[in-house]
Amino acid sequence: MKTLKLIIAIFLMSFTLSSCEEDDENCNCGEVLEKGVEPAQTWVRLKNECSDNTKKYVINSDKWIKLKVGDSFCADNVESWKPEQNK
């Protein structure tokens, strides 16, 4: 009986740990808090759904025009986002 409980506990722990890893990999989404336009740039300020951090990102104007404050936005390619420096 103890062996069965141990096996079940190990199974549940491995399932929990693997689901946390999956969540960490999908933390590229956030709520649009603000939108703006600067010379030759369109940007959004996002609140990250995983960490609740906020950051301002320059994005493509085609994507920017479709977004509204309050929308959820996920990056297709996080490496293409350009965070602004301390603004």
N, C-alpha and C positions, 0 to 999 in steps of 0.2 A: 504494500500500500504506500509506503514511504517513497519507493522508487517511482511509482506512478505519479505521485504528487510532485516529485522532483522533475520528472520529464515534462509535466504540464507547466510547471513554473519556468523551466528553461525555454519551452516553446513560446510562452506568453512574453517573456523578456526579449527573446530574439525578434518576435513580431513587433513589439513596441519600439525597439531600437531601430529596426529597419524602417518603420513608418516615420520616425524622427528624421532619419537621413533623407528620406524622400521629401519631407517638408522643407528641409534646409536647401535642397537643390531647387525648389520651386519658389523661392522668395524673391522673385523679380517682378512682383506685382505691387501696385499701390493705388490709393485713392487720390484722384486729382484734387488738390486743395486750391490751386491758383494757376492761371495761364497768363502768359505775357508775350510781348513782341519787343525785340530790341533790334537795332540795325542788323539786318541780314541773319537774324536768329528768331526762332520761335521756341518757347520753353514752357515747361510745366513744373510745378512743385508738387511732389508726390509724398504721401505718407505711406511708408513701407508696411505691408500687411503682417509681416513677421516680427519686425523689430519696433514698429511705431516711430522710427526715425523719419525725419523729413529731409528732402534734398531737392534741389533745383536741377533739372536736366534739359539740355537742348535736344529737341526732337525735330524730325522731318515735318515740314509745314502741311503735307498731305494728312498725316496722322493728327497733327495739332488741331486742324480745322474741324475734325470730326468729334473731338473730345469736348466734354462739358465738365464743369466743376462738379465733383461728386461721383464721376464715372470711375470705374476701375480700369487701370491700364497695366498691361503686362508687356515687358520688353521681349521682342523676338530674339534679339541678340544683345545681351547686356553689354558686351564689349564695345558696341557701337555708340552707347550713351556717353555723353561727355559732361560729367559733373562740373559745375562752376566752382571756382576757388573761393571759399569763405565769403559768400554773399548772403 
